[in-house]
């Protein structure tokens, strides 16, 4: 029974992670037969979760948008992890400070008393340092537009700021300082070395490109559907970490210096402060550009 309960929670987690799944894909992820999957889906429906069937070859399932869902179910480790993550997340997205506070409060309200007490034992005061202020902030509306395009599999049209326009936050989209509108097939949002990147396929050139999200100004129109092409973790590392054409620039410090380090870029990026630039040289060396007030 314990194995069945854990599997059903895993099924629910998978259904919440994507818009829809094919039946064979879900069965493979859960390590069960198609018949067992159908039984588990029926169990979720009996518990009040609106799981909808998708017609087509092989069939599939999605979690419906309507219907009252049962209370939030988290184990001890999950509850503590979320509470800590909300309190210590890097402040690289603007306009969500109040939302983070409300989310933590809401989470604690639906926790059992025992878990609520445990999460409140981890009251964390996160102080910003000078480095964080030099990291380029991301507007939450931009993240929502990019994330929605990725989730729905639709092309994204946006103006892309040049170095000067991005760093000064001067002209608005469509004014001098921006490249002509681009149209791409967005696939992944990647956070690396304090910056957000969009990995996308350029429709005009049919090549994979990496864009800094802080320089993206989405257009309002909805793009056309496209077929996503899965990228592996190695693909994303090559397109972001090992890409010298990311368009990174150091923060706007009074003094900037560069050093060559006998460490891979992936290692340096783990401790490099926001606003710095980590550039791979080879598998064992990287270049760190960093700034300061004096």
C-alpha positions in Angstrom: 0.0 0.0 0.0 2.8 2.4 0.8 4.3 1.8 -2.6 1.0 2.5 -4.3 0.5 5.7 -2.4 4.0 6.9 -3.3 3.4 6.1 -6.9 0.1 8.0 -7.0 1.8 11.0 -5.5 4.5 10.7 -8.1 1.8 10.5 -10.8 0.2 13.7 -9.5 3.5 15.4 -9.5 4.1 14.5 -13.1 0.7 15.6 -14.2 1.3 19.0 -12.5 4.7 19.4 -14.2 3.5 19.4 -17.8 0.3 20.3 -19.8 -0.2 16.8 -21.0 1.4 13.4 -21.1 1.0 10.4 -23.4 -0.1 7.2 -21.7 3.0 5.2 -22.6 5.3 8.0 -21.5 3.6 8.2 -18.1 3.7 4.4 -17.6 7.4 4.4 -18.4 8.2 7.2 -16.0 6.3 5.3 -13.2 7.6 1.9 -14.1 4.1 0.4 -14.4 1.9 -1.2 -17.0 -0.8 0.7 -18.9 -3.5 -1.1 -16.9 -1.9 -0.1 -13.6 -1.6 3.5 -14.9 -5.4 3.5 -15.6 -6.1 2.3 -12.1 -3.9 5.0 -10.6 -5.6 7.7 -12.7 -9.0 6.5 -11.4 -7.7 6.7 -7.9 -6.8 10.3 -8.4 -10.2 11.1 -9.8 -11.8 9.5 -6.8 -9.7 11.7 -4.6 -11.1 14.8 -6.4 -8.3 15.5 -8.9 -9.8 16.4 -12.4 -7.6 14.1 -14.6 -8.8 14.4 -18.2 -8.2 11.7 -20.9 -6.6 12.8 -24.2 -7.7 11.0 -27.4 -5.3 10.0 -30.0 -2.6 7.3 -30.8 -1.7 5.7 -27.5 -4.0 8.1 -25.5 -2.8 10.4 -22.8 -3.8 12.4 -19.7 -3.8 16.0 -18.4 -4.7 17.6 -15.1 -7.9 19.7 -15.7 -8.0 23.4 -15.0 -11.4 23.2 -13.2 -12.6 21.4 -10.2 -11.7 21.6 -6.5 -8.4 20.1 -5.7 -7.7 18.4 -2.4 -5.5 20.2 0.2 -1.8 20.5 -0.5 0.1 17.4 0.4 3.8 17.7 1.1 6.2 15.5 3.1 8.5 17.0 5.8 11.5 17.5 3.5 9.5 19.1 0.8 7.8 21.6 3.1 11.1 22.7 4.7 12.8 22.9 1.3 10.1 25.2 -0.1 10.1 27.4 3.0 13.9 27.8 2.8 13.9 28.4 -1.0 11.3 31.2 -0.7 13.4 32.9 2.0 16.8 32.5 0.3 16.1 32.8 -3.4 18.5 35.2 -5.2 16.8 38.6 -5.7 17.2 38.6 -9.5 13.5 39.0 -10.4 11.9 42.4 -9.7 8.4 42.9 -8.5 7.9 39.7 -6.6 9.1 40.5 -3.1 5.5 40.9 -1.7 4.4 37.8 -3.6 7.2 35.7 -2.0 6.1 36.8 1.4 2.5 36.0 0.7 3.4 32.6 -0.8 5.3 31.7 2.3 2.4 32.7 4.5 -0.1 30.8 2.4 2.1 27.7 2.4 2.3 27.7 6.2 -1.5 28.1 6.5 -2.1 24.8 4.7 0.7 22.9 6.6 -0.2 20.7 9.5 0.7 22.3 12.8 3.8 20.1 13.2 5.2 21.1 9.9 4.3 24.7 10.3 6.3 24.8 13.6 9.2 23.1 11.8 9.2 25.6 8.9 9.0 28.6 11.3 12.1 27.3 13.0 14.0 28.3 9.8 13.3 32.0 9.9 16.1 33.4 7.6 17.1 37.0 7.2 18.7 37.3 3.7 20.9 40.4 3.4 21.8 41.7 -0.1 25.5 42.4 -0.8 27.0 44.9 -3.2 27.5 42.2 -5.8 23.8 41.4 -6.1 22.9 44.9 -7.0 25.1 44.8 -10.1 23.4 41.6 -11.4 20.9 42.5 -14.1 17.4 42.4 -12.7 14.6 40.5 -14.6 11.1 41.9 -14.8 8.6 39.3 -13.7 6.3 40.1 -16.7 9.2 39.2 -19.1 9.7 35.9 -17.3 6.0 35.1 -17.5 5.9 35.9 -21.3 9.0 33.8 -22.0 7.9 31.0 -19.7 4.4 30.9 -21.2 5.8 30.7 -24.8 8.1 27.7 -23.7 5.2 26.0 -21.9 2.7 26.3 -24.8 5.2 25.6 -27.6 4.7 28.9 -29.4 7.2 31.2 -31.1 8.3 34.3 -29.2 8.7 37.7 -30.9 10.8 40.3 -29.0 13.1 43.3 -29.3 16.6 42.6 -28.0 18.6 45.4 -26.3 22.2 46.2 -27.2 24.8 46.3 -24.5 24.4 50.1 -23.9 20.6 50.0 -23.9 20.5 47.1 -21.5 23.0 48.4 -19.0 21.6 51.9 -18.9 18.0 50.7 -19.1 17.5 53.7 -21.4 15.4 53.4 -24.5 12.2 51.4 -24.7 11.6 48.6 -27.1 11.5 49.8 -30.7 13.7 52.8 -30.1 17.4 53.1 -31.0 19.6 50.7 -28.9 17.5 47.7 -29.9 18.0 45.1 -32.6 15.1 44.6 -35.1 12.4 42.3 -33.7 13.5 38.6 -33.5 11.3 35.6 -33.8 12.5 32.4 -32.1 11.3 29.0 -30.9 11.9 29.2 -27.1 12.9 25.9 -25.5 14.6 26.5 -22.1 15.2 29.1 -19.4 18.6 28.7 -17.8 20.1 30.4 -14.7 23.8 30.5 -14.6 26.4 32.7 -12.8 23.6 35.1 -11.5 22.0 35.6 -14.9 19.0 34.3 -16.8 19.3 33.0 -20.3 16.8 31.9 -23.0 18.0 29.0 -25.2 16.0 29.2 -28.4 16.1 28.2 -32.1 16.3 31.1 -34.5 13.6 30.6 -37.1 15.3 32.6 -39.8 18.7 31.1 -39.5 17.6 27.7 -38.2 20.4 27.8 -35.5 20.4 27.5 -31.7 21.0 30.8 -30.0 21.4 32.0 -26.4 19.8 35.3 -25.3 20.1 37.2 -22.0 16.6 37.5 -20.6 17.3 40.9 -19.0 17.7 42.3 -22.6 14.5 40.7 -23.9 11.5 42.9 -24.5 8.6 40.6 -25.6 6.1 41.7 -28.1 2.4 41.2 -27.3 1.3 39.1 -30.2 0.9 35.3 -29.7 3.3 33.3 -31.8 2.7 30.3 -34.0 2.9 26.7 -32.7 6.2 24.7 -33.1 7.4 21.3 -32.2 9.8 21.3 -29.3 13.2 19.7 -29.8 14.5 18.2 -26.5 17.9 19.5 -25.3 20.1 17.5 -22.9 21.9 19.0 -20.0 25.1 18.8 -22.0 23.4 20.7 -24.8 22.5 23.5 -22.4 26.0 23.6 -20.9 27.4 24.0 -24.4 24.9 26.7 -25.4 25.2 28.7 -22.2 28.3 27.9 -20.2 30.7 27.2 -23.1 29.3 29.9 -25.4 31.6 32.9 -25.7 28.8 34.8 -27.6 26.4 35.1 -24.7 26.7 38.9 -24.7 27.7 39.1 -21.1 29.1 42.4 -19.8 30.4 43.1 -16.2 28.3 45.1 -13.8 28.5 48.9 -13.9 31.4 49.3 -11.4 33.8 52.1 -11.1 36.7 49.7 -11.5 36.8 46.4 -13.4 39.6 43.8 -13.6 40.1 40.5 -15.3 42.0 37.4 -14.2 42.7 34.0 -15.8 42.0 31.2 -13.4 43.2 27.6 -13.5 39.6 26.3 -13.0 36.8 25.3 -15.4 34.1 27.9 -16.0 31.5 25.7 -14.4 33.5 25.6 -11.1 34.2 29.4 -11.1 30.5 30.2 -11.7 29.5 28.5 -8.5 31.0 31.3 -6.4 31.4 34.1 -8.9 29.4 37.1 -7.6 26.5 38.6 -9.5 27.6 41.2 -12.1 30.8 39.3 -12.9 31.5 37.6 -16.2 32.8 34.0 -16.4 34.2 33.0 -19.8 35.5 29.5 -20.7 39.0 29.4 -22.2 39.4 25.6 -22.3 38.4 22.6 -20.2 40.7 23.6 -17.4 40.9 27.4 -17.6 38.5 30.3 -17.5 38.5 34.1 -17.4 36.8 36.0 -14.6 35.9 39.7 -15.1 34.8 41.4 -11.9 34.3 44.9 -10.6 34.4 47.0 -7.4 33.8 50.5 -6.1 37.5 51.3 -5.9 
